[in-house]
Amino acid sequence: MQQPMSAFEHYEHGLVLKKVQMFNQAIDDFKKAALDPAFSGKAQLQIALCLKTAGRHEEAVMAFRQALAAHTFSPGEHHYVLYHLGQTLESLDRHEESIQIYEAIRKEDPTFRDVAQRSKHLSTGGRGPVPQPFGQWNAFAEEVLAQGRQLKPHLVALFEQTGQWMIRQAESLKSHPLFERKKPASGNTAGPRSSQPLTAKRPGPPASRNRAIESRRHPRTSVRLRSHFSAKGRMEKGEGELRDISPWGCRVTSPVAVPVGADLECCIFPQDAANPFIIDGATVRWISSQEFGLSFTSVRPAVQRQIAQLCRRQAA
């Protein structure tokens, strides 16, 4: 019998679903996590952020207030929650309430983000984005640097994967007919070289594939695993089932149509683990009827090792 998920597992699962913009499912997990007093505040905060991103601002305001009522945040975190509450109230044109919140933050921390500028902007009848004076670039640069320090491990992993992908592409190009050295025809060594133009046969449309002639550098392992995916920069997202996988790619069956060349984020849910494997970047290489193939272009080394272990277990 499968053990019920803990509050921690529901919270972590909700974060993954939130990342791939499956907000309703994420909210369900956060609500279950919020039943534990240790997670009530931050789970309510995540519910509010999901509702805010989904444009459900009235509900988000209530969720932000419920998060604050838990009294589980540090002063800095408390200001963060208030700041997002103020922004949400701005979206509802409740500017007086926004000003009160920004002024409350400003009294305790005058340098917190742009609360001084926001409060002044709204108090003078301004609406929309807050004009940023030149001096704000220093604060902006500091925030970018702080975020960069947090993302550094992910960037390193991305560069590693990009480098490995480029090496594989370079190796495959060596065997391309375009780069093969042709021997001169016998009897014509002294004659002038013909200047016939080089033409290449135009490849067929990439909408389908011939599995009989398909070859891969990394063999796939047959699996049946649940997955979620979303397209970067677009609204395309959905669920699917993995039918095979390797540390470098997978095949997905799904009723959701995705175009060849689309960059996706993908979450794979192993059968024996509550937390999924997160693939930060995957490119659609081929598509067919309710099926497509992904090549992993950005996957963290730890996740790659987990996938390799999964493949070994399935093959055993």
C-alpha positions as a Markdown table, in Angstrom:
| # | Residue | x | y | z |
|---|---|---|---|---|
| 1 | Met | 0.0 | 0.0 | 0.0 |
| 2 | Gln | 1.4 | 3.4 | -1.0 |
| 3 | Gln | 2.2 | 5.7 | 1.9 |
| 4 | Pro | 0.4 | 9.1 | 1.8 |
| 5 | Met | 2.6 | 12.0 | 1.0 |
| 6 | Ser | 3.9 | 14.2 | 3.8 |
| 7 | Ala | 3.4 | 18.0 | 4.0 |
| 8 | Phe | 7.0 | 18.4 | 2.8 |
| 9 | Glu | 6.4 | 16.2 | -0.2 |
| 10 | His | 3.2 | 18.0 | -1.1 |
| 11 | Tyr | 5.0 | 21.3 | -0.8 |
| 12 | Glu | 7.9 | 20.2 | -3.0 |
| 13 | His | 5.5 | 18.6 | -5.5 |
| 14 | Gly | 3.6 | 21.9 | -5.7 |
| 15 | Leu | 6.7 | 23.9 | -6.4 |
| 16 | Val | 7.5 | 21.6 | -9.4 |
| 17 | Leu | 3.9 | 22.0 | -10.8 |
| 18 | Lys | 4.1 | 25.8 | -10.2 |
| 19 | Lys | 7.3 | 25.9 | -12.3 |
| 20 | Val | 5.6 | 24.3 | -15.3 |
| 21 | Gln | 2.6 | 26.6 | -14.8 |
| 22 | Met | 0.2 | 24.0 | -13.8 |
| 23 | Phe | -1.3 | 26.3 | -11.2 |
| 24 | Asn | -4.5 | 24.5 | -10.2 |
| 25 | Gln | -2.7 | 21.2 | -9.5 |
| 26 | Ala | 0.0 | 23.1 | -7.6 |
| 27 | Ile | -2.6 | 24.9 | -5.5 |
| 28 | Asp | -4.1 | 21.5 | -4.5 |
| 29 | Asp | -0.7 | 20.4 | -3.3 |
| 30 | Phe | 0.0 | 23.6 | -1.4 |
| 31 | Lys | -3.4 | 23.4 | 0.3 |
| 32 | Lys | -2.6 | 19.9 | 1.6 |
| 33 | Ala | 0.9 | 21.1 | 2.8 |
| 34 | Ala | -0.8 | 24.1 | 4.5 |
| 35 | Leu | -2.6 | 21.7 | 6.9 |
| 36 | Asp | 0.7 | 21.2 | 8.6 |
| 37 | Pro | 1.5 | 24.3 | 10.9 |
| 38 | Ala | 5.1 | 24.1 | 9.9 |
| 39 | Phe | 4.2 | 24.7 | 6.3 |
| 40 | Ser | 1.1 | 26.9 | 6.6 |
| 41 | Gly | 2.7 | 30.2 | 6.0 |
| 42 | Lys | 4.9 | 29.4 | 3.0 |
| 43 | Ala | 2.3 | 27.1 | 1.5 |
| 44 | Gln | -0.3 | 29.9 | 1.6 |
| 45 | Leu | 2.3 | 32.3 | 0.1 |
| 46 | Gln | 2.8 | 29.9 | -2.8 |
| 47 | Ile | -0.9 | 29.6 | -3.3 |
| 48 | Ala | -1.1 | 33.4 | -3.5 |
| 49 | Leu | 1.8 | 33.6 | -6.0 |
| 50 | Cys | 0.1 | 31.0 | -8.2 |
| 51 | Leu | -3.2 | 32.9 | -8.1 |
| 52 | Lys | -1.4 | 36.2 | -8.8 |
| 53 | Thr | 0.4 | 34.8 | -11.8 |
| 54 | Ala | -2.8 | 33.2 | -13.1 |
| 55 | Gly | -4.5 | 36.6 | -13.0 |
| 56 | Arg | -6.9 | 35.7 | -10.2 |
| 57 | His | -6.0 | 38.8 | -8.2 |
| 58 | Glu | -9.0 | 38.9 | -5.8 |
| 59 | Glu | -8.3 | 35.4 | -4.6 |
| 60 | Ala | -4.6 | 36.2 | -4.5 |
| 61 | Val | -5.2 | 39.1 | -2.1 |
| 62 | Met | -7.0 | 36.8 | 0.3 |
| 63 | Ala | -4.3 | 34.2 | 0.1 |
| 64 | Phe | -1.5 | 36.8 | 0.8 |
| 65 | Arg | -3.5 | 37.9 | 3.9 |
| 66 | Gln | -3.8 | 34.3 | 5.1 |
| 67 | Ala | -0.1 | 33.8 | 4.6 |
| 68 | Leu | 0.6 | 36.9 | 6.7 |
| 69 | Ala | -1.8 | 35.7 | 9.4 |
| 70 | Ala | 0.4 | 32.6 | 9.9 |
| 71 | His | 3.1 | 34.8 | 11.5 |
| 72 | Thr | 5.8 | 32.4 | 10.4 |
| 73 | Phe | 8.0 | 34.8 | 8.3 |
| 74 | Ser | 11.2 | 36.6 | 9.2 |
| 75 | Pro | 11.1 | 40.5 | 8.8 |
| 76 | Gly | 12.6 | 40.3 | 5.4 |
| 77 | Glu | 10.2 | 37.6 | 4.2 |
| 78 | His | 7.3 | 39.6 | 5.8 |
| 79 | His | 8.2 | 42.6 | 3.6 |
| 80 | Tyr | 8.4 | 40.3 | 0.6 |
| 81 | Val | 4.8 | 39.1 | 1.1 |
| 82 | Leu | 3.6 | 42.6 | 1.8 |
| 83 | Tyr | 5.3 | 43.9 | -1.4 |
| 84 | His | 3.5 | 41.3 | -3.5 |
| 85 | Leu | 0.3 | 42.1 | -1.8 |
| 86 | Gly | 0.7 | 45.7 | -2.6 |
| 87 | Gln | 1.4 | 44.9 | -6.3 |
| 88 | Thr | -1.7 | 42.7 | -6.5 |
| 89 | Leu | -3.8 | 45.5 | -5.0 |
| 90 | Glu | -2.4 | 47.8 | -7.6 |
| 91 | Ser | -3.6 | 45.4 | -10.3 |
| 92 | Leu | -7.1 | 45.8 | -8.8 |
| 93 | Asp | -6.8 | 49.6 | -8.8 |
| 94 | Arg | -7.0 | 49.6 | -5.0 |
| 95 | His | -4.2 | 52.2 | -4.9 |
| 96 | Glu | -4.9 | 53.6 | -1.4 |
| 97 | Glu | -4.4 | 50.2 | 0.1 |
| 98 | Ser | -1.2 | 49.7 | -1.9 |
| 99 | Ile | 0.2 | 53.0 | -0.7 |
| 100 | Gln | -0.5 | 52.1 | 2.9 |
| 101 | Ile | 1.3 | 48.8 | 2.5 |
| 102 | Tyr | 4.3 | 50.4 | 0.7 |
| 103 | Glu | 4.5 | 53.0 | 3.5 |
| 104 | Ala | 4.4 | 50.3 | 6.2 |
| 105 | Ile | 7.4 | 48.5 | 4.5 |
| 106 | Arg | 9.2 | 51.8 | 4.0 |
| 107 | Lys | 9.0 | 52.7 | 7.8 |
| 108 | Glu | 10.7 | 49.4 | 8.7 |
| 109 | Asp | 13.1 | 49.3 | 5.7 |
| 110 | Pro | 13.4 | 52.5 | 3.6 |
| 111 | Thr | 15.6 | 50.8 | 1.0 |
| 112 | Phe | 13.4 | 47.8 | 0.4 |
| 113 | Arg | 13.2 | 47.4 | -3.4 |
| 114 | Asp | 11.3 | 50.4 | -5.0 |
| 115 | Val | 8.7 | 51.0 | -2.3 |
| 116 | Ala | 9.6 | 54.6 | -1.9 |
| 117 | Gln | 9.2 | 55.2 | -5.7 |
| 118 | Arg | 6.0 | 53.2 | -5.9 |
| 119 | Ser | 4.4 | 55.0 | -3.0 |
| 120 | Lys | 5.4 | 58.4 | -4.4 |
| 121 | His | 4.2 | 57.4 | -7.9 |
| 122 | Leu | 0.8 | 56.3 | -6.7 |
| 123 | Ser | 0.4 | 59.3 | -4.3 |
| 124 | Thr | 0.9 | 61.7 | -7.2 |
| 125 | Gly | -1.7 | 60.0 | -9.4 |
| 126 | Gly | 0.7 | 57.9 | -11.4 |
| 127 | Arg | -0.3 | 54.5 | -12.7 |
| 128 | Gly | 1.4 | 51.7 | -14.4 |
| 129 | Pro | 5.2 | 51.0 | -14.3 |
| 130 | Val | 7.2 | 53.2 | -11.9 |
| 131 | Pro | 9.8 | 55.4 | -13.6 |
| 132 | Gln | 13.3 | 54.3 | -12.4 |
| 133 | Pro | 15.8 | 57.1 | -11.9 |
| 134 | Phe | 19.4 | 56.5 | -12.8 |
| 135 | Gly | 20.4 | 55.8 | -9.3 |
| 136 | Gln | 18.2 | 52.8 | -9.2 |
| 137 | Trp | 20.5 | 51.0 | -11.5 |
| 138 | Asn | 22.9 | 50.3 | -8.6 |
| 139 | Ala | 20.2 | 48.5 | -6.7 |
| 140 | Phe | 19.1 | 46.7 | -9.8 |
| 141 | Ala | 22.7 | 45.6 | -10.5 |
| 142 | Glu | 23.0 | 44.3 | -6.9 |
| 143 | Glu | 19.8 | 42.3 | -7.3 |
| 144 | Val | 21.0 | 40.8 | -10.6 |
| 145 | Leu | 24.3 | 39.8 | -9.0 |
| 146 | Ala | 22.5 | 38.2 | -6.1 |
| 147 | Gln | 20.3 | 36.2 | -8.4 |
| 148 | Gly | 23.3 | 35.3 | -10.5 |
| 149 | Arg | 25.1 | 33.9 | -7.5 |
| 150 | Gln | 22.0 | 31.7 | -6.8 |
| 151 | Leu | 21.8 | 30.5 | -10.4 |
| 152 | Lys | 25.5 | 29.8 | -10.9 |
| 153 | Pro | 25.2 | 26.0 | -10.4 |
| 154 | His | 22.4 | 25.9 | -12.9 |
| 155 | Leu | 24.4 | 27.9 | -15.4 |
| 156 | Val | 27.4 | 25.7 | -15.0 |
| 157 | Ala | 25.2 | 22.7 | -15.7 |
| 158 | Leu | 23.8 | 24.4 | -18.7 |
| 159 | Phe | 27.2 | 25.2 | -20.1 |
| 160 | Glu | 28.3 | 21.6 | -19.5 |
| 161 | Gln | 25.3 | 20.2 | -21.3 |
| 162 | Thr | 25.7 | 22.7 | -24.2 |
| 163 | Gly | 29.4 | 21.7 | -24.6 |
| 164 | Gln | 28.6 | 18.1 | -24.6 |
| 165 | Trp | 25.8 | 18.7 | -27.2 |
| 166 | Met | 28.2 | 20.6 | -29.4 |
| 167 | Ile | 30.8 | 17.8 | -29.2 |
| 168 | Arg | 28.2 | 15.3 | -30.3 |
| 169 | Gln | 27.1 | 17.5 | -33.2 |
| 170 | Ala | 30.7 | 17.9 | -34.3 |
| 171 | Glu | 31.3 | 14.2 | -34.3 |
| 172 | Ser | 28.2 | 13.6 | -36.3 |
| 173 | Leu | 29.2 | 16.2 | -38.9 |
| 174 | Lys | 32.5 | 14.3 | -39.6 |
| 175 | Ser | 30.6 | 11.5 | -41.2 |
| 176 | His | 28.4 | 13.8 | -43.3 |
| 177 | Pro | 28.9 | 13.3 | -47.1 |
| 178 | Leu | 29.4 | 17.1 | -47.5 |
| 179 | Phe | 32.7 | 16.8 | -45.6 |
| 180 | Glu | 34.0 | 13.6 | -47.3 |
| 181 | Arg | 37.1 | 14.0 | -49.5 |
| 182 | Lys | 36.3 | 12.7 | -53.0 |
| 183 | Lys | 39.0 | 10.9 | -55.0 |
| 184 | Pro | 39.7 | 12.4 | -58.5 |
| 185 | Ala | 38.4 | 10.5 | -61.4 |
| 186 | Ser | 41.0 | 8.3 | -63.2 |
| 187 | Gly | 42.4 | 9.8 | -66.5 |
| 188 | Asn | 41.3 | 13.3 | -65.7 |
| 189 | Thr | 44.1 | 14.3 | -63.4 |
| 190 | Ala | 45.7 | 16.6 | -65.9 |
| 191 | Gly | 42.5 | 18.1 | -67.2 |
| 192 | Pro | 40.8 | 21.2 | -65.7 |
| 193 | Arg | 38.6 | 20.6 | -62.7 |
| 194 | Ser | 34.9 | 20.8 | -63.4 |
| 195 | Ser | 33.1 | 23.6 | -61.7 |
| 196 | Gln | 29.7 | 22.0 | -61.3 |
| 197 | Pro | 27.8 | 23.5 | -58.4 |
| 198 | Leu | 27.5 | 21.4 | -55.3 |
| 199 | Thr | 23.9 | 20.6 | -54.5 |
| 200 | Ala | 22.4 | 18.9 | -51.6 |
| 201 | Lys | 19.2 | 17.0 | -51.5 |
| 202 | Arg | 16.6 | 18.9 | -49.6 |
| 203 | Pro | 15.6 | 16.8 | -46.5 |
| 204 | Gly | 12.0 | 15.9 | -46.1 |
| 205 | Pro | 9.7 | 17.6 | -43.6 |
| 206 | Pro | 10.6 | 16.9 | -40.0 |
| 207 | Ala | 7.1 | 16.1 | -39.0 |
| 208 | Ser | 7.6 | 12.3 | -39.0 |
| 209 | Arg | 10.4 | 9.8 | -38.7 |
| 210 | Asn | 11.4 | 6.4 | -39.9 |
| 211 | Arg | 12.1 | 4.3 | -36.8 |
| 212 | Ala | 13.6 | 1.5 | -38.8 |
| 213 | Ile | 16.6 | 3.6 | -39.8 |
| 214 | Glu | 16.7 | 5.8 | -36.7 |
| 215 | Ser | 20.0 | 5.4 | -34.8 |
| 216 | Arg | 20.9 | 6.9 | -31.5 |
| 217 | Arg | 24.2 | 7.4 | -29.8 |
| 218 | His | 22.5 | 6.6 | -26.4 |
| 219 | Pro | 20.1 | 3.7 | -26.4 |
| 220 | Arg | 16.7 | 4.2 | -24.8 |
| 221 | Thr | 15.1 | 2.1 | -22.0 |
| 222 | Ser | 11.4 | 1.3 | -22.2 |
| 223 | Val | 9.3 | 2.9 | -19.5 |
| 224 | Arg | 5.8 | 4.1 | -18.7 |
| 225 | Leu | 6.1 | 7.2 | -16.6 |
| 226 | Arg | 3.9 | 10.2 | -16.1 |
| 227 | Ser | 5.3 | 13.6 | -17.2 |
| 228 | His | 4.4 | 17.3 | -17.4 |
| 229 | Phe | 5.8 | 19.7 | -19.9 |
| 230 | Ser | 5.5 | 23.4 | -20.8 |
| 231 | Ala | 6.9 | 25.4 | -23.7 |
| 232 | Lys | 9.2 | 28.3 | -22.8 |
| 233 | Gly | 7.8 | 31.7 | -23.7 |
| 234 | Arg | 4.5 | 30.2 | -24.9 |
| 235 | Met | 1.3 | 29.0 | -23.4 |
| 236 | Glu | 1.7 | 25.4 | -24.7 |
| 237 | Lys | 1.7 | 22.9 | -21.8 |
| 238 | Gly | 0.3 | 19.5 | -21.0 |
| 239 | Glu | 0.7 | 16.0 | -19.7 |
| 240 | Gly | 2.1 | 12.9 | -21.3 |
| 241 | Glu | 3.4 | 9.5 | -20.8 |
| 242 | Leu | 7.1 | 8.6 | -21.3 |
| 243 | Arg | 7.5 | 5.4 | -23.4 |
| 244 | Asp | 11.3 | 5.3 | -23.5 |
| 245 | Ile | 14.1 | 7.4 | -22.0 |
| 246 | Ser | 17.9 | 7.8 | -21.8 |
| 247 | Pro | 20.0 | 10.4 | -19.9 |
| 248 | Trp | 19.9 | 12.4 | -23.2 |
| 249 | Gly | 16.3 | 12.2 | -24.4 |
| 250 | Cys | 12.9 | 10.5 | -24.3 |
| 251 | Arg | 9.8 | 9.7 | -26.3 |
| 252 | Val | 6.5 | 11.1 | -25.1 |
| 253 | Thr | 2.9 | 10.3 | -26.0 |
| 254 | Ser | 0.4 | 13.1 | -25.5 |
| 255 | Pro | -2.7 | 14.6 | -27.1 |
| 256 | Val | -1.1 | 18.0 | -26.9 |
| 257 | Ala | 0.5 | 19.0 | -30.2 |
| 258 | Val | 4.0 | 20.6 | -30.0 |
| 259 | Pro | 6.0 | 21.9 | -33.0 |
| 260 | Val | 9.4 | 20.6 | -34.0 |
| 261 | Gly | 12.2 | 22.7 | -32.6 |
| 262 | Ala | 10.1 | 23.9 | -29.6 |
| 263 | Asp | 12.1 | 24.3 | -26.3 |
| 264 | Leu | 10.3 | 22.6 | -23.4 |
| 265 | Glu | 10.7 | 22.3 | -19.7 |
| 266 | Cys | 9.8 | 18.7 | -18.6 |
| 267 | Cys | 9.0 | 17.0 | -15.3 |
| 268 | Ile | 9.3 | 13.2 | -15.1 |
| 269 | Phe | 7.6 | 11.4 | -12.2 |
| 270 | Pro | 9.3 | 8.1 | -11.4 |
| 271 | Gln | 7.0 | 5.4 | -10.0 |
| 272 | Asp | 9.0 | 5.0 | -6.8 |
| 273 | Ala | 9.6 | 8.7 | -5.9 |
| 274 | Ala | 7.3 | 11.5 | -4.9 |
| 275 | Asn | 9.6 | 14.2 | -6.4 |
| 276 | Pro | 10.0 | 14.3 | -10.2 |
| 277 | Phe | 13.1 | 14.7 | -12.3 |
| 278 | Ile | 13.2 | 18.3 | -13.6 |
| 279 | Ile | 14.6 | 18.7 | -17.1 |
| 280 | Asp | 15.4 | 22.4 | -17.5 |
| 281 | Gly | 15.6 | 22.3 | -21.3 |
| 282 | Ala | 14.5 | 19.8 | -23.9 |
| 283 | Thr | 14.1 | 20.3 | -27.7 |
| 284 | Val | 11.4 | 18.6 | -29.8 |
| 285 | Arg | 13.3 | 16.7 | -32.5 |
| 286 | Trp | 10.5 | 14.9 | -34.2 |
| 287 | Ile | 6.7 | 14.6 | -34.0 |
| 288 | Ser | 4.1 | 12.1 | -35.2 |
| 289 | Ser | 0.5 | 11.3 | -34.3 |
| 290 | Gln | 0.1 | 12.1 | -30.6 |
| 291 | Glu | 3.8 | 11.4 | -30.0 |
| 292 | Phe | 7.1 | 13.4 | -30.1 |
| 293 | Gly | 10.7 | 12.9 | -29.3 |
| 294 | Leu | 12.8 | 15.1 | -27.0 |
| 295 | Ser | 16.5 | 15.7 | -26.8 |
| 296 | Phe | 17.7 | 17.0 | -23.4 |
| 297 | Thr | 19.7 | 20.2 | -23.9 |
| 298 | Ser | 19.8 | 21.4 | -20.3 |
| 299 | Val | 19.8 | 18.8 | -17.5 |
| 300 | Arg | 21.6 | 19.0 | -14.3 |
| 301 | Pro | 24.3 | 16.3 | -13.7 |
| 302 | Ala | 22.5 | 15.1 | -10.5 |
| 303 | Val | 19.3 | 14.6 | -12.5 |
| 304 | Gln | 21.2 | 12.9 | -15.3 |
| 305 | Arg | 22.7 | 10.4 | -12.8 |
| 306 | Gln | 19.2 | 9.7 | -11.5 |
| 307 | Ile | 17.9 | 9.0 | -15.0 |
| 308 | Ala | 20.8 | 6.7 | -15.6 |
| 309 | Gln | 20.1 | 4.8 | -12.4 |
| 310 | Leu | 16.4 | 4.5 | -13.5 |
| 311 | Cys | 17.5 | 3.1 | -16.9 |
| 312 | Arg | 19.8 | 0.6 | -15.2 |
| 313 | Arg | 17.0 | -0.6 | -12.9 |
| 314 | Gln | 14.5 | -0.9 | -15.8 |
| 315 | Ala | 17.0 | -2.8 | -17.9 |
| 316 | Ala | 17.9 | -5.2 | -15.0 |
